[in-house]
Amino acid sequence: MHDIRNIGLAIQTYRREEGYTQEELSGLLNKDKTSFLTRIENKQKTISLLALNEIAEMLEVKLSELIEVAEEIEEAFIGE
């Protein structure tokens, strides 16, 4: 079973590649606080599919690619 919280690490990876800070991406997403992204990236908060899709669009990446990267991260952590 996949741990969807790893999606936060995938978001962080793409956010950094695109050169966004948490504050900048939060602003684009109309979120007042960077704590929204911080909690997702640190696996402290789950994310809705709608919000995940919105983030993927902002990062110019397919939603399926974000999920694939999250799965790769999970596999790396559990050594599969």
N, C-alpha and C positions, 0 to 999 in steps of 0.2 A: 504494500500500500504506500502511495506517495504522500509525502508531507508537503502540502501546498505552501506551507510557510517558507519553504526554500525559494519561492517566487520572489521574495524580497531581495535575496542575494542576486538574482537575475536582474531585477529592476536596478539595483545598485550598480551592477556591472555596466549595463547599457546607459544608465544616467551618467556615469563617469566618462564612458566612451564619447558621449555626446557633449561633454563639457559642462553639464548642468550641476549646480549645487543643489542640495535638498531644498533650500529656500527658493531658488529660481524655479525648479520644477513644481514645487507646491504652489507658487504664484500662478503658473500657467494652468494648473489644475483648479484654480480658485479655492485653494485650501489656505486658511489663515495661518496655520501653524506648520512648522517643519516637523512637528512631532508626528503628524500623519505618516510621512514617509519614513521618519526615523523608526517608528514602531513597526512598520511593515518590513523595512530592511533588516531590522534586528530580530525578526521572527516573534515579535510580541503582539502582533495584531494580524488577523486575517483580512483579506481584501475581497470585496465583491467583484463579480465578473464584470460588471459595468465599469467600476473604477479601474480594474485591471486593463480593460480594453482602452479606456481613456488614456492611461499611462502609456500603453503600447503605441497608441497613435502619436502622442507627444514625442516619444522616443524614436518614432519612425521605424518601428519593428513590428512584425506580425505577432499577434497574440500567441499563435502556435509556437513561434520561435522562443518567446519568453518562457513558455511552459517547458519546451524542450531543454532549454538551458537550466531551468530549475531542476529538471530530472537528472541532468548530467551532474549538477552540483550534489544532489542527493546521492547518486551513485558513487561519486568521489569520496563522500563522507563515510559511506558504509562499506566501501571497498569492493563493490560488485564489479 
